[in-house]
Amino acid sequence: MTYDEKIQIIMVGESGVGKTSLIKRYTNNIFNSNNLETLGIEFFNKEERINDQIIQIKLWDTAGQEIFHSLTKNFYRKADGIIIVYDITNKNSFDRVQDWIKSVYENSDNYKEVQMIIVGNKIDLEQEREVLKDEGEKIGKYFEIDFFEASAKNSEGVRNFMVKIIKDILNNKVNNRNTINIKNYKSNIDKANDNEKNCFC
């Protein structure tokens, strides 16, 4: 098949936040609560129609364990978009979002082009929530990165955030300019390098 565009998106976040489940829900509309923990890097393909264009999307699923972080950083250089995922029932995974943002800024050769969003997963587990939606919105606003909540289990919000980042990437390619983050790259990395972590609670 001939594609109008080909894009690559990498999904990062701590181990167990549901990156694989989000990708499988989006690419194949399936959910398996017994997904094996990702080791290293895996990828999935998806065709998407956006504004009468056929887009080939390659989604990279990354391991959240510290031992694999250096491998993940290598893939930042190839990415058109990066999705940073945390688990709303796991406060520690949210506290690490700043570290993931900093890692993107420090290791992406094309930070002027790459699009980012933040996703709080597992909203189907509302009764176990440890991270308020307001906290996610605050960190998104602070770093000027779009924020979404979603559930891989019941599919709520998954297509919304995927279509948003795909459209951002396509607009960036068409306009040959970055629509998110570049104008504040220096200030944002300064924020991420603060001696004390900012509290978004």
N, C-alpha and C positions, 0 to 999 in steps of 0.2 A: 504494500500500500504506500502511496505517496502522502506524506504529511506536510501540512502547511508550516508547522513548527515542531521542534523537538526540544523538550526541556527536562532538566534533572532537578529533583527536589530531595533533600536529605532530611530525615526526621531524627532528632536527637533528644536526649533527656535521660534521667536516671533509670536504672534497671527496675522493671516492674510497673512502669507508669502506663503501659498499654500501647506502645508505639506499633508493635506488630499487629495488634488487634485493630487499631485505627486504619492501618494500611490495608489489611485484609478486608475490612468492612468497606472501604472506599473502592478497592480494585475488584473485589469479587462478591461483595455484599454478603459476607459470611462472618460469623463470630464463633470462636472456640475458646472457652474459658480455660482450656488446658494447653495453650500455646507453650511450646518449649522456649526457654530463655534464649534470646539471640546471642550467638557467639560470633564476634567479628562484624561482618557486613553482609547483608542480603539485599537483593533488589527485586522489585515487582514492576510490571509494565501495565499501563492503562491507556486506552484511547479515549479522548474527550473531545466533544464538539463545543466550541466556544465561539460565538458570533460568526457562525457559518464556516469556521475553520476546524480542521481535524488536527488535533494536537496529540503527539505521542509523549506520554509522561513516563519517565523512569523515576521510581520512588525507591530511595535507598533507606533501608532499615538498619539502624546501628545498635550495637551493644551498649548498654548503659554502664557496665562495670568499668571501674577505673583503669583496669589493665588494658582495655581496648581504646581508651580515649585518644592516644597518639595516632592510632589507625583512623579513627573517626576524623581527626583534624585534617588528614590528607585529602579527604573527600570534600572538605569545604571548598577547595580550589576548583572543583568541577561543578559545584552546585549553582543553579540559577535561583533557588529558593531554599530556605531553611526553616523548618517547623520545630519549635522548642516545646516539648510536651512535659507537663507535670501531672501528678495524680492529686485530685482535690481531697482525697482521703489520707494523703501522706504529706505532712507539712515539710518534712525534710526535702522531698523532691521539689517543692515550690521554692524553698530557700536556696536551692542550687541553680535556679533559673538565671540569676545574675552571673554565675560562673560560666554557664553555657553561652550567654550573650558575649561575655568578655572573650571567651575562646574563639567565637566566630570573628570578632573584630581583630583579634591578634593573629589568626591563622588563615583567613580567607584572602587570597591574592586579589579577588575581585569584589572586595567589600563595597566598592562604589556601585556595583551592579546588583549584588545579591539582595533578595527580598526576604524579610523575616516576619513570622507571626508567632505568637505564644498561644498554646492550647492547654486548657485545664480539662483533663479527661476524667471519666467515670462519674458523670453527674447523675447516672442512674443510682448511685450509692449516696444519695443526698443525706440520708440519715447518719452516715458515717463521715460527713464532710469535716475536714480540718482546716481547709482554706476557703475563706469567703470569696464570693464572686468579686466583691469590691476590692479585695487584695490583688486579684489578678488584673483587674482594670487599672489599679494604681501603678503596678509595675509596667504595664503596657504603656500607659500615659507617660510615665517617667522616662522610658527609653524611646518613646514615640514609635512603638511597634504595635500593630493590630493585635487584639486579644479576643479569643473565643473560648467558649466552654462546649464540651461535646461528650457523647457517650458512644464508645465503640460497640457496646453491648446492644443498645437499642437503635443505634445509628443517628440519634439526635445530634444535629449540628455538624456532622462529619462532612457532608457535601458542601455546606456553607463555607467552612474554612478552606476546604480544598479549592473550590471555585474562586474564592477571593485571592489566594496566593497565586493561582494560575493566571488570573486576569492581571494581577500586579506585574508578574513576570512578562507577560505578553505586552503590556503597555510599556514596560521598561525597554523591551527589545525594539518596539516600534519607535519610541521617542528617543532611543539611545541616551537615556538619562535615568538616574535612580530616583524612584518616587518615595522611598522610605530610607531614613537613617543617614544617608551620605552627608546631608547638610549639617548634621550634628555628630558626625563620626568622632571628632576629637573630644567634644564635651561628653559624649556617651561613654567613651572608653575611660575618660577621667572619672565618671560616675562609677563605672564598674571596678575601678582601681582604688576607690575610697578605702581608707584604713579600716573603718568600721562599716559593716554591711548595713545598707539602708533597710529599715523596717517598713514593710508594706502591709502591716496588719492594722 
